Amino acid sequence: MKSVIEKAHRGDITSQNFIAISYLTGQGAPKDYKKALYWYTKAADQRNVDAQFQLGEMYFKGQGVPQNYDIAGD
């Protein structure tokens, strides 16, 4: 996981998504919605569609953020 984190910090979108999924689901890392949000945001800022979708899901469901349908729809 350490090398994946290093790649993610260097801007690798695949690594950022992998880490975000791990934190979101609790598989491979302790469940942590705040960290999932952080990594999905990093990938989404690079126009990664999967990360953008997952951010919308997190806002729709209120996972680690206040539930907000307006942000979820953006």
PDB file with SEQRES, HELIX, SHEET and CRYST1 records, atoms N, CA, C and O in Angstrom:
SEQRES   1 A   74  MET LYS SER VAL ILE GLU LYS ALA HIS ARG GLY ASP ILE          
SEQRES   2 A   74  THR SER GLN ASN PHE ILE ALA ILE SER TYR LEU THR GLY          
SEQRES   3 A   74  GLN GLY ALA PRO LYS ASP TYR LYS LYS ALA LEU TYR TRP          
SEQRES   4 A   74  TYR THR LYS ALA ALA ASP GLN ARG ASN VAL ASP ALA GLN          
SEQRES   5 A   74  PHE GLN LEU GLY GLU MET TYR PHE LYS GLY GLN GLY VAL          
SEQRES   6 A   74  PRO GLN ASN TYR ASP ILE ALA GLY ASP                          
HELIX    1 AA1 LYS A    2  HIS A    9  1                                   8    
HELIX    2 AA2 ILE A   13  THR A   25  1                                  13    
HELIX    3 AA3 TYR A   33  ALA A   44  1                                  12    
HELIX    4 AA4 VAL A   49  LYS A   61  1                                  13    
HELIX    5 AA5 TYR A   69  GLY A   73  1                                   5    
CRYST1    1.000    1.000    1.000  90.00  90.00  90.00 P 1           1          
ATOM      1  N   MET A   1       0.829  -1.192   0.000  1.00  0.00           N  
ATOM      2  CA  MET A   1       0.000   0.000   0.000  1.00  0.00           C  
ATOM      3  C   MET A   1       0.875   1.258   0.000  1.00  0.00           C  
ATOM      4  O   MET A   1       0.468   2.295  -0.524  1.00  0.00           O  
ATOM      5  N   LYS A   2       2.063   1.171   0.579  1.00  0.00           N  
ATOM      6  CA  LYS A   2       2.933   2.344   0.667  1.00  0.00           C  
ATOM      7  C   LYS A   2       3.293   2.888  -0.711  1.00  0.00           C  
ATOM      8  O   LYS A   2       3.261   4.100  -0.924  1.00  0.00           O  
ATOM      9  N   SER A   3       3.635   2.007  -1.649  1.00  0.00           N  
ATOM     10  CA  SER A   3       3.999   2.469  -2.992  1.00  0.00           C  
ATOM     11  C   SER A   3       2.794   3.075  -3.712  1.00  0.00           C  
ATOM     12  O   SER A   3       2.945   4.009  -4.498  1.00  0.00           O  
ATOM     13  N   VAL A   4       1.611   2.550  -3.447  1.00  0.00           N  
ATOM     14  CA  VAL A   4       0.397   3.103  -4.046  1.00  0.00           C  
ATOM     15  C   VAL A   4       0.160   4.515  -3.512  1.00  0.00           C  
ATOM     16  O   VAL A   4      -0.202   5.417  -4.267  1.00  0.00           O  
ATOM     17  N   ILE A   5       0.362   4.699  -2.230  1.00  0.00           N  
ATOM     18  CA  ILE A   5       0.196   6.022  -1.624  1.00  0.00           C  
ATOM     19  C   ILE A   5       1.205   7.006  -2.205  1.00  0.00           C  
ATOM     20  O   ILE A   5       0.868   8.157  -2.481  1.00  0.00           O  
ATOM     21  N   GLU A   6       2.436   6.552  -2.389  1.00  0.00           N  
ATOM     22  CA  GLU A   6       3.456   7.423  -2.986  1.00  0.00           C  
ATOM     23  C   GLU A   6       3.045   7.847  -4.394  1.00  0.00           C  
ATOM     24  O   GLU A   6       3.177   9.016  -4.757  1.00  0.00           O  
ATOM     25  N   LYS A   7       2.551   6.900  -5.185  1.00  0.00           N  
ATOM     26  CA  LYS A   7       2.100   7.222  -6.541  1.00  0.00           C  
ATOM     27  C   LYS A   7       0.918   8.195  -6.503  1.00  0.00           C  
ATOM     28  O   LYS A   7       0.840   9.127  -7.303  1.00  0.00           O  
ATOM     29  N   ALA A   8       0.015   7.964  -5.572  1.00  0.00           N  
ATOM     30  CA  ALA A   8      -1.152   8.842  -5.450  1.00  0.00           C  
ATOM     31  C   ALA A   8      -0.728  10.270  -5.127  1.00  0.00           C  
ATOM     32  O   ALA A   8      -1.275  11.225  -5.678  1.00  0.00           O  
ATOM     33  N   HIS A   9       0.238  10.411  -4.241  1.00  0.00           N  
ATOM     34  CA  HIS A   9       0.735  11.748  -3.894  1.00  0.00           C  
ATOM     35  C   HIS A   9       1.414  12.422  -5.086  1.00  0.00           C  
ATOM     36  O   HIS A   9       1.463  13.650  -5.166  1.00  0.00           O  
ATOM     37  N   ARG A  10       1.930  11.627  -6.000  1.00  0.00           N  
ATOM     38  CA  ARG A  10       2.557  12.178  -7.210  1.00  0.00           C  
ATOM     39  C   ARG A  10       1.525  12.466  -8.302  1.00  0.00           C  
ATOM     40  O   ARG A  10       1.879  12.941  -9.381  1.00  0.00           O  
ATOM     41  N   GLY A  11       0.252  12.179  -8.025  1.00  0.00           N  
ATOM     42  CA  GLY A  11      -0.809  12.524  -8.968  1.00  0.00           C  
ATOM     43  C   GLY A  11      -1.346  11.389  -9.810  1.00  0.00           C  
ATOM     44  O   GLY A  11      -2.113  11.631 -10.743  1.00  0.00           O  
ATOM     45  N   ASP A  12      -0.964  10.146  -9.507  1.00  0.00           N  
ATOM     46  CA  ASP A  12      -1.448   9.006 -10.283  1.00  0.00           C  
ATOM     47  C   ASP A  12      -2.927   8.757  -9.969  1.00  0.00           C  
ATOM     48  O   ASP A  12      -3.282   8.404  -8.845  1.00  0.00           O  
ATOM     49  N   ILE A  13      -3.772   8.946 -10.970  1.00  0.00           N  
ATOM     50  CA  ILE A  13      -5.220   8.847 -10.777  1.00  0.00           C  
ATOM     51  C   ILE A  13      -5.654   7.440 -10.383  1.00  0.00           C  
ATOM     52  O   ILE A  13      -6.516   7.282  -9.518  1.00  0.00           O  
ATOM     53  N   THR A  14      -5.081   6.431 -10.994  1.00  0.00           N  
ATOM     54  CA  THR A  14      -5.439   5.048 -10.670  1.00  0.00           C  
ATOM     55  C   THR A  14      -5.155   4.758  -9.205  1.00  0.00           C  
ATOM     56  O   THR A  14      -5.966   4.129  -8.526  1.00  0.00           O  
ATOM     57  N   SER A  15      -4.022   5.208  -8.720  1.00  0.00           N  
ATOM     58  CA  SER A  15      -3.669   5.006  -7.311  1.00  0.00           C  
ATOM     59  C   SER A  15      -4.596   5.798  -6.397  1.00  0.00           C  
ATOM     60  O   SER A  15      -4.997   5.307  -5.342  1.00  0.00           O  
ATOM     61  N   GLN A  16      -4.933   7.006  -6.794  1.00  0.00           N  
ATOM     62  CA  GLN A  16      -5.842   7.821  -5.989  1.00  0.00           C  
ATOM     63  C   GLN A  16      -7.200   7.140  -5.862  1.00  0.00           C  
ATOM     64  O   GLN A  16      -7.776   7.094  -4.775  1.00  0.00           O  
ATOM     65  N   ASN A  17      -7.709   6.615  -6.967  1.00  0.00           N  
ATOM     66  CA  ASN A  17      -8.990   5.898  -6.931  1.00  0.00           C  
ATOM     67  C   ASN A  17      -8.901   4.637  -6.086  1.00  0.00           C  
ATOM     68  O   ASN A  17      -9.814   4.339  -5.315  1.00  0.00           O  
ATOM     69  N   PHE A  18      -7.813   3.900  -6.226  1.00  0.00           N  
ATOM     70  CA  PHE A  18      -7.634   2.668  -5.454  1.00  0.00           C  
ATOM     71  C   PHE A  18      -7.665   2.959  -3.956  1.00  0.00           C  
ATOM     72  O   PHE A  18      -8.336   2.263  -3.193  1.00  0.00           O  
ATOM     73  N   ILE A  19      -6.941   3.981  -3.549  1.00  0.00           N  
ATOM     74  CA  ILE A  19      -6.900   4.341  -2.128  1.00  0.00           C  
ATOM     75  C   ILE A  19      -8.278   4.801  -1.662  1.00  0.00           C  
ATOM     76  O   ILE A  19      -8.732   4.421  -0.583  1.00  0.00           O  
ATOM     77  N   ALA A  20      -8.936   5.615  -2.473  1.00  0.00           N  
ATOM     78  CA  ALA A  20     -10.268   6.102  -2.108  1.00  0.00           C  
ATOM     79  C   ALA A  20     -11.247   4.948  -1.921  1.00  0.00           C  
ATOM     80  O   ALA A  20     -12.015   4.929  -0.959  1.00  0.00           O  
ATOM     81  N   ILE A  21     -11.219   3.991  -2.836  1.00  0.00           N  
ATOM     82  CA  ILE A  21     -12.100   2.820  -2.724  1.00  0.00           C  
ATOM     83  C   ILE A  21     -11.794   2.050  -1.444  1.00  0.00           C  
ATOM     84  O   ILE A  21     -12.708   1.609  -0.747  1.00  0.00           O  
ATOM     85  N   SER A  22     -10.516   1.890  -1.140  1.00  0.00           N  
ATOM     86  CA  SER A  22     -10.122   1.168   0.072  1.00  0.00           C  
ATOM     87  C   SER A  22     -10.683   1.839   1.316  1.00  0.00           C  
ATOM     88  O   SER A  22     -11.218   1.171   2.201  1.00  0.00           O  
ATOM     89  N   TYR A  23     -10.561   3.155   1.382  1.00  0.00           N  
ATOM     90  CA  TYR A  23     -11.085   3.882   2.545  1.00  0.00           C  
ATOM     91  C   TYR A  23     -12.610   3.896   2.567  1.00  0.00           C  
ATOM     92  O   TYR A  23     -13.215   3.841   3.639  1.00  0.00           O  
ATOM     93  N   LEU A  24     -13.226   3.968   1.413  1.00  0.00           N  
ATOM     94  CA  LEU A  24     -14.688   3.995   1.355  1.00  0.00           C  
ATOM     95  C   LEU A  24     -15.292   2.672   1.804  1.00  0.00           C  
ATOM     96  O   LEU A  24     -16.285   2.650   2.530  1.00  0.00           O  
ATOM     97  N   THR A  25     -14.689   1.570   1.369  1.00  0.00           N  
ATOM     98  CA  THR A  25     -15.261   0.245   1.640  1.00  0.00           C  
ATOM     99  C   THR A  25     -14.687  -0.436   2.877  1.00  0.00           C  
ATOM    100  O   THR A  25     -15.296  -1.358   3.419  1.00  0.00           O  
ATOM    101  N   GLY A  26     -13.519   0.015   3.323  1.00  0.00           N  
ATOM    102  CA  GLY A  26     -12.869  -0.650   4.446  1.00  0.00           C  
ATOM    103  C   GLY A  26     -12.120  -1.902   4.031  1.00  0.00           C  
ATOM    104  O   GLY A  26     -11.735  -2.703   4.884  1.00  0.00           O  
ATOM    105  N   GLN A  27     -11.908  -2.084   2.738  1.00  0.00           N  
ATOM    106  CA  GLN A  27     -11.155  -3.241   2.247  1.00  0.00           C  
ATOM    107  C   GLN A  27      -9.731  -2.808   1.926  1.00  0.00           C  
ATOM    108  O   GLN A  27      -9.503  -2.038   0.993  1.00  0.00           O  
ATOM    109  N   GLY A  28      -8.785  -3.302   2.694  1.00  0.00           N  
ATOM    110  CA  GLY A  28      -7.385  -2.949   2.497  1.00  0.00           C  
ATOM    111  C   GLY A  28      -6.932  -1.782   3.347  1.00  0.00           C  
ATOM    112  O   GLY A  28      -5.737  -1.501   3.442  1.00  0.00           O  
ATOM    113  N   ALA A  29      -7.880  -1.106   3.963  1.00  0.00           N  
ATOM    114  CA  ALA A  29      -7.586   0.021   4.858  1.00  0.00           C  
ATOM    115  C   ALA A  29      -8.796   0.200   5.772  1.00  0.00           C  
ATOM    116  O   ALA A  29      -9.909  -0.181   5.411  1.00  0.00           O  
ATOM    117  N   PRO A  30      -8.584   0.773   6.940  1.00  0.00           N  
ATOM    118  CA  PRO A  30      -9.743   1.026   7.806  1.00  0.00           C  
ATOM    119  C   PRO A  30     -10.729   1.976   7.113  1.00  0.00           C  
ATOM    120  O   PRO A  30     -10.315   2.915   6.433  1.00  0.00           O  
ATOM    121  N   LYS A  31     -12.015   1.731   7.285  1.00  0.00           N  
ATOM    122  CA  LYS A  31     -13.020   2.594   6.664  1.00  0.00           C  
ATOM    123  C   LYS A  31     -12.854   4.015   7.195  1.00  0.00           C  
ATOM    124  O   LYS A  31     -12.823   4.242   8.405  1.00  0.00           O  
ATOM    125  N   ASP A  32     -12.750   4.959   6.277  1.00  0.00           N  
ATOM    126  CA  ASP A  32     -12.541   6.362   6.650  1.00  0.00           C  
ATOM    127  C   ASP A  32     -13.095   7.234   5.524  1.00  0.00           C  
ATOM    128  O   ASP A  32     -12.436   7.438   4.505  1.00  0.00           O  
ATOM    129  N   TYR A  33     -14.304   7.742   5.718  1.00  0.00           N  
ATOM    130  CA  TYR A  33     -14.956   8.522   4.674  1.00  0.00           C  
ATOM    131  C   TYR A  33     -14.221   9.822   4.363  1.00  0.00           C  
ATOM    132  O   TYR A  33     -14.196  10.257   3.212  1.00  0.00           O  
ATOM    133  N   LYS A  34     -13.629  10.439   5.363  1.00  0.00           N  
ATOM    134  CA  LYS A  34     -12.895  11.696   5.134  1.00  0.00           C  
ATOM    135  C   LYS A  34     -11.704  11.466   4.198  1.00  0.00           C  
ATOM    136  O   LYS A  34     -11.455  12.263   3.294  1.00  0.00           O  
ATOM    137  N   LYS A  35     -10.979  10.379   4.421  1.00  0.00           N  
ATOM    138  CA  LYS A  35      -9.838  10.072   3.552  1.00  0.00           C  
ATOM    139  C   LYS A  35     -10.309   9.653   2.159  1.00  0.00           C  
ATOM    140  O   LYS A  35      -9.671   9.988   1.162  1.00  0.00           O  
ATOM    141  N   ALA A  36     -11.414   8.927   2.090  1.00  0.00           N  
ATOM    142  CA  ALA A  36     -11.973   8.564   0.782  1.00  0.00           C  
ATOM    143  C   ALA A  36     -12.352   9.826   0.016  1.00  0.00           C  
ATOM    144  O   ALA A  36     -12.071   9.947  -1.177  1.00  0.00           O  
ATOM    145  N   LEU A  37     -12.987  10.753   0.704  1.00  0.00           N  
ATOM    146  CA  LEU A  37     -13.373  12.018   0.082  1.00  0.00           C  
ATOM    147  C   LEU A  37     -12.148  12.768  -0.429  1.00  0.00           C  
ATOM    148  O   LEU A  37     -12.162  13.315  -1.532  1.00  0.00           O  
ATOM    149  N   TYR A  38     -11.100  12.790   0.370  1.00  0.00           N  
ATOM    150  CA  TYR A  38      -9.863  13.474  -0.019  1.00  0.00           C  
ATOM    151  C   TYR A  38      -9.307  12.899  -1.326  1.00  0.00           C  
ATOM    152  O   TYR A  38      -8.994  13.647  -2.252  1.00  0.00           O  
ATOM    153  N   TRP A  39      -9.186  11.575  -1.397  1.00  0.00           N  
ATOM    154  CA  TRP A  39      -8.576  10.950  -2.571  1.00  0.00           C  
ATOM    155  C   TRP A  39      -9.491  10.996  -3.791  1.00  0.00           C  
ATOM    156  O   TRP A  39      -9.013  11.160  -4.913  1.00  0.00           O  
ATOM    157  N   TYR A  40     -10.788  10.855  -3.588  1.00  0.00           N  
ATOM    158  CA  TYR A  40     -11.698  11.000  -4.725  1.00  0.00           C  
ATOM    159  C   TYR A  40     -11.652  12.427  -5.272  1.00  0.00           C  
ATOM    160  O   TYR A  40     -11.717  12.635  -6.484  1.00  0.00           O  
ATOM    161  N   THR A  41     -11.542  13.398  -4.384  1.00  0.00           N  
ATOM    162  CA  THR A  41     -11.458  14.791  -4.816  1.00  0.00           C  
ATOM    163  C   THR A  41     -10.195  15.031  -5.634  1.00  0.00           C  
ATOM    164  O   THR A  41     -10.233  15.722  -6.652  1.00  0.00           O  
ATOM    165  N   LYS A  42      -9.076  14.463  -5.189  1.00  0.00           N  
ATOM    166  CA  LYS A  42      -7.818  14.604  -5.935  1.00  0.00           C  
ATOM    167  C   LYS A  42      -7.975  14.052  -7.356  1.00  0.00           C  
ATOM    168  O   LYS A  42      -7.558  14.689  -8.322  1.00  0.00           O  
ATOM    169  N   ALA A  43      -8.573  12.877  -7.474  1.00  0.00           N  
ATOM    170  CA  ALA A  43      -8.750  12.266  -8.795  1.00  0.00           C  
ATOM    171  C   ALA A  43      -9.796  13.020  -9.618  1.00  0.00           C  
ATOM    172  O   ALA A  43      -9.622  13.211 -10.821  1.00  0.00           O  
ATOM    173  N   ALA A  44     -10.872  13.444  -8.975  1.00  0.00           N  
ATOM    174  CA  ALA A  44     -11.930  14.174  -9.682  1.00  0.00           C  
ATOM    175  C   ALA A  44     -11.416  15.502 -10.220  1.00  0.00           C  
ATOM    176  O   ALA A  44     -11.819  15.938 -11.298  1.00  0.00           O  
ATOM    177  N   ASP A  45     -10.538  16.137  -9.477  1.00  0.00           N  
ATOM    178  CA  ASP A  45      -9.949  17.402  -9.935  1.00  0.00           C  
ATOM    179  C   ASP A  45      -9.131  17.223 -11.212  1.00  0.00           C  
ATOM    180  O   ASP A  45      -8.876  18.184 -11.938  1.00  0.00           O  
ATOM    181  N   GLN A  46      -8.724  15.983 -11.475  1.00  0.00           N  
ATOM    182  CA  GLN A  46      -8.000  15.672 -12.711  1.00  0.00           C  
ATOM    183  C   GLN A  46      -8.961  15.142 -13.783  1.00  0.00           C  
ATOM    184  O   GLN A  46      -8.546  14.526 -14.765  1.00  0.00           O  
ATOM    185  N   ARG A  47     -10.230  15.395 -13.569  1.00  0.00           N  
ATOM    186  CA  ARG A  47     -11.306  15.040 -14.502  1.00  0.00           C  
ATOM    187  C   ARG A  47     -11.533  13.529 -14.640  1.00  0.00           C  
ATOM    188  O   ARG A  47     -11.933  13.051 -15.701  1.00  0.00           O  
ATOM    189  N   ASN A  48     -11.277  12.798 -13.578  1.00  0.00           N  
ATOM    190  CA  ASN A  48     -11.534  11.365 -13.603  1.00  0.00           C  
ATOM    191  C   ASN A  48     -13.021  11.129 -13.356  1.00  0.00           C  
ATOM    192  O   ASN A  48     -13.543  11.475 -12.295  1.00  0.00           O  
ATOM    193  N   VAL A  49     -13.695  10.543 -14.331  1.00  0.00           N  
ATOM    194  CA  VAL A  49     -15.143  10.370 -14.283  1.00  0.00           C  
ATOM    195  C   VAL A  49     -15.568   9.439 -13.149  1.00  0.00           C  
ATOM    196  O   VAL A  49     -16.569   9.704 -12.484  1.00  0.00           O  
ATOM    197  N   ASP A  50     -14.834   8.365 -12.919  1.00  0.00           N  
ATOM    198  CA  ASP A  50     -15.183   7.432 -11.841  1.00  0.00           C  
ATOM    199  C   ASP A  50     -15.151   8.139 -10.490  1.00  0.00           C  
ATOM    200  O   ASP A  50     -16.052   7.961  -9.670  1.00  0.00           O  
ATOM    201  N   ALA A  51     -14.125   8.931 -10.263  1.00  0.00           N  
ATOM    202  CA  ALA A  51     -14.008   9.660  -9.000  1.00  0.00           C  
ATOM    203  C   ALA A  51     -15.117  10.702  -8.872  1.00  0.00           C  
ATOM    204  O   ALA A  51     -15.671  10.888  -7.789  1.00  0.00           O  
ATOM    205  N   GLN A  52     -15.438  11.374  -9.959  1.00  0.00           N  
ATOM    206  CA  GLN A  52     -16.516  12.362  -9.926  1.00  0.00           C  
ATOM    207  C   GLN A  52     -17.841  11.696  -9.567  1.00  0.00           C  
ATOM    208  O   GLN A  52     -18.623  12.234  -8.783  1.00  0.00           O  
ATOM    209  N   PHE A  53     -18.085  10.530 -10.144  1.00  0.00           N  
ATOM    210  CA  PHE A  53     -19.309   9.795  -9.836  1.00  0.00           C  
ATOM    211  C   PHE A  53     -19.348   9.405  -8.363  1.00  0.00           C  
ATOM    212  O   PHE A  53     -20.369   9.583  -7.699  1.00  0.00           O  
ATOM    213  N   GLN A  54     -18.240   8.873  -7.849  1.00  0.00           N  
ATOM    214  CA  GLN A  54     -18.200   8.435  -6.454  1.00  0.00           C  
ATOM    215  C   GLN A  54     -18.363   9.606  -5.488  1.00  0.00           C  
ATOM    216  O   GLN A  54     -18.991   9.462  -4.439  1.00  0.00           O  
ATOM    217  N   LEU A  55     -17.803  10.757  -5.834  1.00  0.00           N  
ATOM    218  CA  LEU A  55     -18.020  11.945  -5.000  1.00  0.00           C  
ATOM    219  C   LEU A  55     -19.506  12.286  -4.946  1.00  0.00           C  
ATOM    220  O   LEU A  55     -20.045  12.601  -3.885  1.00  0.00           O  
ATOM    221  N   GLY A  56     -20.156  12.218  -6.101  1.00  0.00           N  
ATOM    222  CA  GLY A  56     -21.598  12.459  -6.136  1.00  0.00           C  
ATOM    223  C   GLY A  56     -22.355  11.478  -5.261  1.00  0.00           C  
ATOM    224  O   GLY A  56     -23.292  11.861  -4.560  1.00  0.00           O  
ATOM    225  N   GLU A  57     -21.957  10.223  -5.298  1.00  0.00           N  
ATOM    226  CA  GLU A  57     -22.583   9.199  -4.454  1.00  0.00           C  
ATOM    227  C   GLU A  57     -22.387   9.503  -2.967  1.00  0.00           C  
ATOM    228  O   GLU A  57     -23.305   9.344  -2.162  1.00  0.00           O  
ATOM    229  N   MET A  58     -21.187   9.937  -2.621  1.00  0.00           N  
ATOM    230  CA  MET A  58     -20.908  10.242  -1.216  1.00  0.00           C  
ATOM    231  C   MET A  58     -21.784  11.396  -0.732  1.00  0.00           C  
ATOM    232  O   MET A  58     -22.309  11.352   0.380  1.00  0.00           O  
ATOM    233  N   TYR A  59     -21.941  12.421  -1.557  1.00  0.00           N  
ATOM    234  CA  TYR A  59     -22.811  13.541  -1.178  1.00  0.00           C  
ATOM    235  C   TYR A  59     -24.274  13.121  -1.180  1.00  0.00           C  
ATOM    236  O   TYR A  59     -25.045  13.571  -0.332  1.00  0.00           O  
ATOM    237  N   PHE A  60     -24.663  12.275  -2.110  1.00  0.00           N  
ATOM    238  CA  PHE A  60     -26.041  11.795  -2.171  1.00  0.00           C  
ATOM    239  C   PHE A  60     -26.399  10.996  -0.917  1.00  0.00           C  
ATOM    240  O   PHE A  60     -27.489  11.145  -0.365  1.00  0.00           O  
ATOM    241  N   LYS A  61     -25.466  10.146  -0.476  1.00  0.00           N  
ATOM    242  CA  LYS A  61     -25.706   9.276   0.678  1.00  0.00           C  
ATOM    243  C   LYS A  61     -25.303   9.904   2.007  1.00  0.00           C  
ATOM    244  O   LYS A  61     -25.654   9.386   3.067  1.00  0.00           O  
ATOM    245  N   GLY A  62     -24.570  11.014   1.961  1.00  0.00           N  
ATOM    246  CA  GLY A  62     -24.094  11.634   3.197  1.00  0.00           C  
ATOM    247  C   GLY A  62     -22.975  10.839   3.848  1.00  0.00           C  
ATOM    248  O   GLY A  62     -22.932  10.723   5.073  1.00  0.00           O  
ATOM    249  N   GLN A  63     -22.083  10.300   3.061  1.00  0.00           N  
ATOM    250  CA  GLN A  63     -20.967   9.504   3.582  1.00  0.00           C  
ATOM    251  C   GLN A  63     -19.760  10.405   3.831  1.00  0.00           C  
ATOM    252  O   GLN A  63     -19.037  10.760   2.900  1.00  0.00           O  
ATOM    253  N   GLY A  64     -19.552  10.770   5.088  1.00  0.00           N  
ATOM    254  CA  GLY A  64     -18.409  11.604   5.445  1.00  0.00           C  
ATOM    255  C   GLY A  64     -18.612  13.079   5.173  1.00  0.00           C  
ATOM    256  O   GLY A  64     -17.745  13.899   5.473  1.00  0.00           O  
ATOM    257  N   VAL A  65     -19.749  13.414   4.609  1.00  0.00           N  
ATOM    258  CA  VAL A  65     -20.117  14.802   4.315  1.00  0.00           C  
ATOM    259  C   VAL A  65     -21.604  14.962   4.618  1.00  0.00           C  
ATOM    260  O   VAL A  65     -22.341  13.977   4.634  1.00  0.00           O  
ATOM    261  N   PRO A  66     -22.047  16.188   4.855  1.00  0.00           N  
ATOM    262  CA  PRO A  66     -23.495  16.371   5.000  1.00  0.00           C  
ATOM    263  C   PRO A  66     -24.199  15.997   3.691  1.00  0.00           C  
ATOM    264  O   PRO A  66     -23.735  16.342   2.604  1.00  0.00           O  
ATOM    265  N   GLN A  67     -25.304  15.300   3.810  1.00  0.00           N  
ATOM    266  CA  GLN A  67     -26.043  14.910   2.613  1.00  0.00           C  
ATOM    267  C   GLN A  67     -26.453  16.171   1.858  1.00  0.00           C  
ATOM    268  O   GLN A  67     -27.009  17.102   2.439  1.00  0.00           O  
ATOM    269  N   ASN A  68     -26.171  16.190   0.558  1.00  0.00           N  
ATOM    270  CA  ASN A  68     -26.454  17.381  -0.233  1.00  0.00           C  
ATOM    271  C   ASN A  68     -26.757  16.953  -1.666  1.00  0.00           C  
ATOM    272  O   ASN A  68     -25.854  16.624  -2.435  1.00  0.00           O  
ATOM    273  N   TYR A  69     -28.030  16.964  -2.006  1.00  0.00           N  
ATOM    274  CA  TYR A  69     -28.440  16.523  -3.334  1.00  0.00           C  
ATOM    275  C   TYR A  69     -27.987  17.489  -4.428  1.00  0.00           C  
ATOM    276  O   TYR A  69     -27.743  17.071  -5.559  1.00  0.00           O  
ATOM    277  N   ASP A  70     -27.873  18.776  -4.100  1.00  0.00           N  
ATOM    278  CA  ASP A  70     -27.425  19.748  -5.104  1.00  0.00           C  
ATOM    279  C   ASP A  70     -25.991  19.472  -5.531  1.00  0.00           C  
ATOM    280  O   ASP A  70     -25.691  19.440  -6.724  1.00  0.00           O  
ATOM    281  N   ILE A  71     -25.104  19.273  -4.559  1.00  0.00           N  
ATOM    282  CA  ILE A  71     -23.708  18.968  -4.882  1.00  0.00           C  
ATOM    283  C   ILE A  71     -23.618  17.608  -5.566  1.00  0.00           C  
ATOM    284  O   ILE A  71     -22.842  17.429  -6.504  1.00  0.00           O  
ATOM    285  N   ALA A  72     -24.412  16.654  -5.095  1.00  0.00           N  
ATOM    286  CA  ALA A  72     -24.394  15.309  -5.685  1.00  0.00           C  
ATOM    287  C   ALA A  72     -24.747  15.357  -7.164  1.00  0.00           C  
ATOM    288  O   ALA A  72     -24.206  14.586  -7.957  1.00  0.00           O  
ATOM    289  N   GLY A  73     -25.642  16.250  -7.539  1.00  0.00           N  
ATOM    290  CA  GLY A  73     -26.078  16.349  -8.926  1.00  0.00           C  
ATOM    291  C   GLY A  73     -25.107  17.068  -9.839  1.00  0.00           C  
ATOM    292  O   GLY A  73     -25.188  16.961 -11.063  1.00  0.00           O  
ATOM    293  N   ASP A  74     -24.178  17.810  -9.228  1.00  0.00           N  
ATOM    294  CA  ASP A  74     -23.193  18.534 -10.043  1.00  0.00           C  
ATOM    295  C   ASP A  74     -22.172  17.565 -10.536  1.00  0.00           C  
ATOM    296  O   ASP A  74     -21.244  17.953 -11.244  1.00  0.00           O  
TER     297      ASP A  74                                                      
END                                                                             
